[in-house]
Amino acid sequence: MNKIRNAIYEIHHMDDMATKDQWVRHLHPLAKLFVTFFYIFTLVSFSKYDFGGVLGMGIYLLIMFCVADISLKRAARQMRIILLLTIMVGIANPFLDHQVVTKIGGFVITGGMVSMITLMLKGIYAVLASYFLIVTTSIEQICYGLQCLHLPKPFLTMILLIYRYMIVLLKEAERISLSYEMRAPGQKGIHWKVWGSLAGQLLLRSIDRAQVVYESMLLRGYDGTFQLRMKKKKISTSVLYALIWILIFFFYRRIPVFWLIGQMMGV
């Protein structure tokens, strides 16, 4: 049950982070969406052996996490499961690619090792970039930005409702877990034999709550879509923010900056 409570707390914390009074959070959501999409697109475009190029893409995350006052340690803890899955993506590469790339002392570095670390970095950076977007932009703002791109309104409604009522589902799971603990004191966790019945109870309760929520929405004039509106944003600042970062990503992708710096320093 503590895990469920922690999950609810983390969702509320992310919502609170998105409403902080900082200039990054006052930017137009469409600008932040463009920067995030272009960053991930540029990131995955690097070769699997271009370790230096991928490593340098972390500069964007380092700068923006510092500017927005976001704890990297907390971000890693909140996204630990997803980060673990991304780390496992290229874990088999060293066993598949034995081509020698270089030697450091007596240690041989193969192409599989380089590609493994590069793929891991790509996954970690992509997850952290998405996390930065979430904690600096509320779900309503993200959906508004997607609406500006003319995405189907039913799709946006689904995203908004799933995120908003995820907490309702977690609270129902917490009640079921608490009821089970009161009926089975001293037992650690939930016995596997009752998983099916408890999952069924959670489904039935979720359907009942969804029906109540839907009827409440109809009474408030819901017609199948949400009218997403935003407060006036400083468009010039948002456009400048997006253009600067997109140009930096494009420049960095076209020109091997680290290699040039190494040549200038005689490395």
Secondary structure, 3 states (H helix, E strand, C coil): CHHHHHHHHHHHHHHHHHCCCCHHHHCCHHHHHHHHHHHHHHHHHCCCCCHHHHHHCHHHHHHHHHHCCCCHHHHHHHCHHHHHHHHCCCCCHHHHCCCEEEEECCEEEEHHHHHHHHHHHHHHHHHHHHHHHHHHCCHHHHHHHHHHCCCCHHHHHHHHHHHHCHHHHHHHHHHHHHHHHHHCCCCCCCCHHHHHHHHHHHHHHHHHHHHHHHHHHHHCCCCCCCCCCCCCCCHHHHHHHHHHHHHHHHHHHHCCHHHHHHHHHCC
